[in-house]
């Protein structure tokens, strides 16, 4: 799956708040990959890194998978094809939401 090109539908654009948890502010674009069902029964969630403006959809490559060790979900990390991020950079950018979970990043 790493390195695979996917299209992310953004339902929580950069600069917005979580619809139920108003204390979670999205500092990156966040959405889902249509047609891929995750372990929670919903479409696969994804963070989009490397795009610094709100967008509605994005096509890029999967650069990492965030495994939540205390939850059934995984989050995919998608970036422009010519961009890379270290584990530390990914953690820093997704901390706003992942701080509530015990996670590991697979790259």
PyMOL commands that place a pseudoatom at each C-alpha (Angstrom):
pseudoatom trace, name=CA, resn=UNK, resi=1, chain=A, elem=C, hetatm=0, pos=[0.000, 0.000, 0.000]
pseudoatom trace, name=CA, resn=UNK, resi=2, chain=A, elem=C, hetatm=0, pos=[2.901, 2.376, 0.705]
pseudoatom trace, name=CA, resn=UNK, resi=3, chain=A, elem=C, hetatm=0, pos=[3.761, 4.286, -2.459]
pseudoatom trace, name=CA, resn=UNK, resi=4, chain=A, elem=C, hetatm=0, pos=[0.325, 3.619, -3.968]
pseudoatom trace, name=CA, resn=UNK, resi=5, chain=A, elem=C, hetatm=0, pos=[-1.405, 6.559, -5.659]
pseudoatom trace, name=CA, resn=UNK, resi=6, chain=A, elem=C, hetatm=0, pos=[-4.847, 7.378, -4.176]
pseudoatom trace, name=CA, resn=UNK, resi=7, chain=A, elem=C, hetatm=0, pos=[-7.513, 10.056, -4.399]
pseudoatom trace, name=CA, resn=UNK, resi=8, chain=A, elem=C, hetatm=0, pos=[-8.597, 11.572, -1.075]
pseudoatom trace, name=CA, resn=UNK, resi=9, chain=A, elem=C, hetatm=0, pos=[-12.010, 13.251, -0.725]
pseudoatom trace, name=CA, resn=UNK, resi=10, chain=A, elem=C, hetatm=0, pos=[-11.515, 16.024, 1.832]
pseudoatom trace, name=CA, resn=UNK, resi=11, chain=A, elem=C, hetatm=0, pos=[-14.400, 16.314, 4.282]
pseudoatom trace, name=CA, resn=UNK, resi=12, chain=A, elem=C, hetatm=0, pos=[-12.450, 18.214, 6.952]
pseudoatom trace, name=CA, resn=UNK, resi=13, chain=A, elem=C, hetatm=0, pos=[-10.365, 20.863, 5.199]
pseudoatom trace, name=CA, resn=UNK, resi=14, chain=A, elem=C, hetatm=0, pos=[-7.380, 22.583, 6.766]
pseudoatom trace, name=CA, resn=UNK, resi=15, chain=A, elem=C, hetatm=0, pos=[-8.611, 25.335, 9.087]
pseudoatom trace, name=CA, resn=UNK, resi=16, chain=A, elem=C, hetatm=0, pos=[-11.853, 23.644, 10.182]
pseudoatom trace, name=CA, resn=UNK, resi=17, chain=A, elem=C, hetatm=0, pos=[-12.982, 21.977, 13.408]
pseudoatom trace, name=CA, resn=UNK, resi=18, chain=A, elem=C, hetatm=0, pos=[-14.110, 18.399, 14.040]
pseudoatom trace, name=CA, resn=UNK, resi=19, chain=A, elem=C, hetatm=0, pos=[-17.921, 18.228, 13.666]
pseudoatom trace, name=CA, resn=UNK, resi=20, chain=A, elem=C, hetatm=0, pos=[-18.440, 16.524, 17.074]
pseudoatom trace, name=CA, resn=UNK, resi=21, chain=A, elem=C, hetatm=0, pos=[-15.299, 17.425, 19.033]
pseudoatom trace, name=CA, resn=UNK, resi=22, chain=A, elem=C, hetatm=0, pos=[-15.053, 21.194, 18.707]
pseudoatom trace, name=CA, resn=UNK, resi=23, chain=A, elem=C, hetatm=0, pos=[-11.642, 21.292, 20.418]
pseudoatom trace, name=CA, resn=UNK, resi=24, chain=A, elem=C, hetatm=0, pos=[-10.009, 19.451, 17.475]
pseudoatom trace, name=CA, resn=UNK, resi=25, chain=A, elem=C, hetatm=0, pos=[-8.759, 21.953, 14.900]
pseudoatom trace, name=CA, resn=UNK, resi=26, chain=A, elem=C, hetatm=0, pos=[-7.592, 20.542, 11.558]
pseudoatom trace, name=CA, resn=UNK, resi=27, chain=A, elem=C, hetatm=0, pos=[-4.160, 21.949, 10.782]
pseudoatom trace, name=CA, resn=UNK, resi=28, chain=A, elem=C, hetatm=0, pos=[-3.948, 19.670, 7.725]
pseudoatom trace, name=CA, resn=UNK, resi=29, chain=A, elem=C, hetatm=0, pos=[-6.500, 18.502, 5.164]
pseudoatom trace, name=CA, resn=UNK, resi=30, chain=A, elem=C, hetatm=0, pos=[-8.259, 15.293, 6.243]
pseudoatom trace, name=CA, resn=UNK, resi=31, chain=A, elem=C, hetatm=0, pos=[-10.621, 13.011, 4.416]
pseudoatom trace, name=CA, resn=UNK, resi=32, chain=A, elem=C, hetatm=0, pos=[-11.223, 9.519, 3.097]
pseudoatom trace, name=CA, resn=UNK, resi=33, chain=A, elem=C, hetatm=0, pos=[-10.496, 7.251, 0.157]
pseudoatom trace, name=CA, resn=UNK, resi=34, chain=A, elem=C, hetatm=0, pos=[-13.747, 6.451, -1.585]
pseudoatom trace, name=CA, resn=UNK, resi=35, chain=A, elem=C, hetatm=0, pos=[-14.511, 2.755, -1.992]
pseudoatom trace, name=CA, resn=UNK, resi=36, chain=A, elem=C, hetatm=0, pos=[-11.885, 1.416, 0.435]
pseudoatom trace, name=CA, resn=UNK, resi=37, chain=A, elem=C, hetatm=0, pos=[-13.544, 0.185, 3.624]
pseudoatom trace, name=CA, resn=UNK, resi=38, chain=A, elem=C, hetatm=0, pos=[-11.468, 0.400, 6.806]
pseudoatom trace, name=CA, resn=UNK, resi=39, chain=A, elem=C, hetatm=0, pos=[-11.709, -1.924, 9.843]
pseudoatom trace, name=CA, resn=UNK, resi=40, chain=A, elem=C, hetatm=0, pos=[-14.242, 0.442, 11.470]
pseudoatom trace, name=CA, resn=UNK, resi=41, chain=A, elem=C, hetatm=0, pos=[-16.686, -0.158, 8.587]
pseudoatom trace, name=CA, resn=UNK, resi=42, chain=A, elem=C, hetatm=0, pos=[-16.274, 3.361, 7.207]
pseudoatom trace, name=CA, resn=UNK, resi=43, chain=A, elem=C, hetatm=0, pos=[-14.223, 4.492, 4.230]
pseudoatom trace, name=CA, resn=UNK, resi=44, chain=A, elem=C, hetatm=0, pos=[-10.469, 4.677, 4.852]
pseudoatom trace, name=CA, resn=UNK, resi=45, chain=A, elem=C, hetatm=0, pos=[-9.391, 7.941, 6.543]
pseudoatom trace, name=CA, resn=UNK, resi=46, chain=A, elem=C, hetatm=0, pos=[-6.361, 9.874, 5.344]
pseudoatom trace, name=CA, resn=UNK, resi=47, chain=A, elem=C, hetatm=0, pos=[-4.312, 12.892, 6.304]
pseudoatom trace, name=CA, resn=UNK, resi=48, chain=A, elem=C, hetatm=0, pos=[-2.997, 14.979, 3.405]
pseudoatom trace, name=CA, resn=UNK, resi=49, chain=A, elem=C, hetatm=0, pos=[0.403, 16.552, 4.122]
pseudoatom trace, name=CA, resn=UNK, resi=50, chain=A, elem=C, hetatm=0, pos=[2.267, 19.029, 1.945]
pseudoatom trace, name=CA, resn=UNK, resi=51, chain=A, elem=C, hetatm=0, pos=[-0.767, 21.036, 0.817]
pseudoatom trace, name=CA, resn=UNK, resi=52, chain=A, elem=C, hetatm=0, pos=[-1.033, 24.246, 2.819]
pseudoatom trace, name=CA, resn=UNK, resi=53, chain=A, elem=C, hetatm=0, pos=[-4.456, 25.470, 1.730]
pseudoatom trace, name=CA, resn=UNK, resi=54, chain=A, elem=C, hetatm=0, pos=[-7.968, 24.051, 2.166]
pseudoatom trace, name=CA, resn=UNK, resi=55, chain=A, elem=C, hetatm=0, pos=[-8.878, 21.687, -0.679]
pseudoatom trace, name=CA, resn=UNK, resi=56, chain=A, elem=C, hetatm=0, pos=[-11.840, 19.460, -1.587]
pseudoatom trace, name=CA, resn=UNK, resi=57, chain=A, elem=C, hetatm=0, pos=[-9.932, 16.526, -3.071]
pseudoatom trace, name=CA, resn=UNK, resi=58, chain=A, elem=C, hetatm=0, pos=[-6.347, 15.445, -3.617]
pseudoatom trace, name=CA, resn=UNK, resi=59, chain=A, elem=C, hetatm=0, pos=[-4.480, 12.754, -5.511]
pseudoatom trace, name=CA, resn=UNK, resi=60, chain=A, elem=C, hetatm=0, pos=[-1.113, 11.738, -4.111]
pseudoatom trace, name=CA, resn=UNK, resi=61, chain=A, elem=C, hetatm=0, pos=[0.907, 8.813, -2.805]
pseudoatom trace, name=CA, resn=UNK, resi=62, chain=A, elem=C, hetatm=0, pos=[0.599, 6.978, 0.500]
pseudoatom trace, name=CA, resn=UNK, resi=63, chain=A, elem=C, hetatm=0, pos=[3.806, 7.727, 2.413]
pseudoatom trace, name=CA, resn=UNK, resi=64, chain=A, elem=C, hetatm=0, pos=[2.885, 6.213, 5.799]
pseudoatom trace, name=CA, resn=UNK, resi=65, chain=A, elem=C, hetatm=0, pos=[0.243, 4.337, 7.762]
pseudoatom trace, name=CA, resn=UNK, resi=66, chain=A, elem=C, hetatm=0, pos=[-0.580, 5.398, 11.306]
pseudoatom trace, name=CA, resn=UNK, resi=67, chain=A, elem=C, hetatm=0, pos=[-1.640, 2.353, 13.297]
pseudoatom trace, name=CA, resn=UNK, resi=68, chain=A, elem=C, hetatm=0, pos=[-3.685, 3.088, 16.380]
pseudoatom trace, name=CA, resn=UNK, resi=69, chain=A, elem=C, hetatm=0, pos=[-2.731, 0.461, 18.916]
pseudoatom trace, name=CA, resn=UNK, resi=70, chain=A, elem=C, hetatm=0, pos=[-5.697, 1.244, 21.181]
pseudoatom trace, name=CA, resn=UNK, resi=71, chain=A, elem=C, hetatm=0, pos=[-8.315, 1.625, 18.420]
pseudoatom trace, name=CA, resn=UNK, resi=72, chain=A, elem=C, hetatm=0, pos=[-9.487, -0.378, 15.409]
pseudoatom trace, name=CA, resn=UNK, resi=73, chain=A, elem=C, hetatm=0, pos=[-8.646, 2.417, 12.961]
pseudoatom trace, name=CA, resn=UNK, resi=74, chain=A, elem=C, hetatm=0, pos=[-5.608, 3.121, 10.825]
pseudoatom trace, name=CA, resn=UNK, resi=75, chain=A, elem=C, hetatm=0, pos=[-4.984, 6.461, 9.180]
pseudoatom trace, name=CA, resn=UNK, resi=76, chain=A, elem=C, hetatm=0, pos=[-3.176, 6.750, 5.862]
pseudoatom trace, name=CA, resn=UNK, resi=77, chain=A, elem=C, hetatm=0, pos=[-0.803, 9.645, 5.252]
pseudoatom trace, name=CA, resn=UNK, resi=78, chain=A, elem=C, hetatm=0, pos=[-0.893, 10.960, 1.685]
pseudoatom trace, name=CA, resn=UNK, resi=79, chain=A, elem=C, hetatm=0, pos=[1.464, 13.539, 0.147]
pseudoatom trace, name=CA, resn=UNK, resi=80, chain=A, elem=C, hetatm=0, pos=[2.367, 14.948, -3.266]
pseudoatom trace, name=CA, resn=UNK, resi=81, chain=A, elem=C, hetatm=0, pos=[4.385, 12.421, -5.284]
pseudoatom trace, name=CA, resn=UNK, resi=82, chain=A, elem=C, hetatm=0, pos=[7.584, 14.469, -5.105]
pseudoatom trace, name=CA, resn=UNK, resi=83, chain=A, elem=C, hetatm=0, pos=[7.434, 15.102, -1.339]
pseudoatom trace, name=CA, resn=UNK, resi=84, chain=A, elem=C, hetatm=0, pos=[8.731, 13.139, 1.627]
pseudoatom trace, name=CA, resn=UNK, resi=85, chain=A, elem=C, hetatm=0, pos=[8.359, 13.557, 5.373]
pseudoatom trace, name=CA, resn=UNK, resi=86, chain=A, elem=C, hetatm=0, pos=[10.182, 11.972, 8.293]
pseudoatom trace, name=CA, resn=UNK, resi=87, chain=A, elem=C, hetatm=0, pos=[8.284, 10.111, 11.021]
pseudoatom trace, name=CA, resn=UNK, resi=88, chain=A, elem=C, hetatm=0, pos=[8.923, 13.073, 13.308]
pseudoatom trace, name=CA, resn=UNK, resi=89, chain=A, elem=C, hetatm=0, pos=[7.466, 15.526, 10.769]
pseudoatom trace, name=CA, resn=UNK, resi=90, chain=A, elem=C, hetatm=0, pos=[4.395, 13.333, 10.317]
pseudoatom trace, name=CA, resn=UNK, resi=91, chain=A, elem=C, hetatm=0, pos=[3.864, 13.027, 14.079]
pseudoatom trace, name=CA, resn=UNK, resi=92, chain=A, elem=C, hetatm=0, pos=[4.171, 16.796, 14.469]
pseudoatom trace, name=CA, resn=UNK, resi=93, chain=A, elem=C, hetatm=0, pos=[1.545, 17.466, 11.785]
pseudoatom trace, name=CA, resn=UNK, resi=94, chain=A, elem=C, hetatm=0, pos=[-1.036, 14.908, 12.946]
pseudoatom trace, name=CA, resn=UNK, resi=95, chain=A, elem=C, hetatm=0, pos=[-0.531, 15.366, 16.700]
pseudoatom trace, name=CA, resn=UNK, resi=96, chain=A, elem=C, hetatm=0, pos=[-3.664, 17.545, 16.941]
pseudoatom trace, name=CA, resn=UNK, resi=97, chain=A, elem=C, hetatm=0, pos=[-5.775, 14.388, 16.606]
pseudoatom trace, name=CA, resn=UNK, resi=98, chain=A, elem=C, hetatm=0, pos=[-3.436, 11.447, 17.197]
pseudoatom trace, name=CA, resn=UNK, resi=99, chain=A, elem=C, hetatm=0, pos=[-2.425, 12.688, 20.670]
pseudoatom trace, name=CA, resn=UNK, resi=100, chain=A, elem=C, hetatm=0, pos=[-5.549, 10.962, 21.975]
pseudoatom trace, name=CA, resn=UNK, resi=101, chain=A, elem=C, hetatm=0, pos=[-4.304, 7.530, 20.853]
pseudoatom trace, name=CA, resn=UNK, resi=102, chain=A, elem=C, hetatm=0, pos=[-1.304, 5.267, 21.230]
pseudoatom trace, name=CA, resn=UNK, resi=103, chain=A, elem=C, hetatm=0, pos=[0.100, 5.031, 17.710]
pseudoatom trace, name=CA, resn=UNK, resi=104, chain=A, elem=C, hetatm=0, pos=[2.945, 3.735, 15.605]
pseudoatom trace, name=CA, resn=UNK, resi=105, chain=A, elem=C, hetatm=0, pos=[3.884, 4.961, 12.148]
pseudoatom trace, name=CA, resn=UNK, resi=106, chain=A, elem=C, hetatm=0, pos=[4.764, 2.474, 9.432]
pseudoatom trace, name=CA, resn=UNK, resi=107, chain=A, elem=C, hetatm=0, pos=[6.735, 3.799, 6.510]
for i in range(1, 107): cmd.bond("trace and resi %d" % i, "trace and resi %d" % (i + 1))
show_as sticks, trace
zoom trace
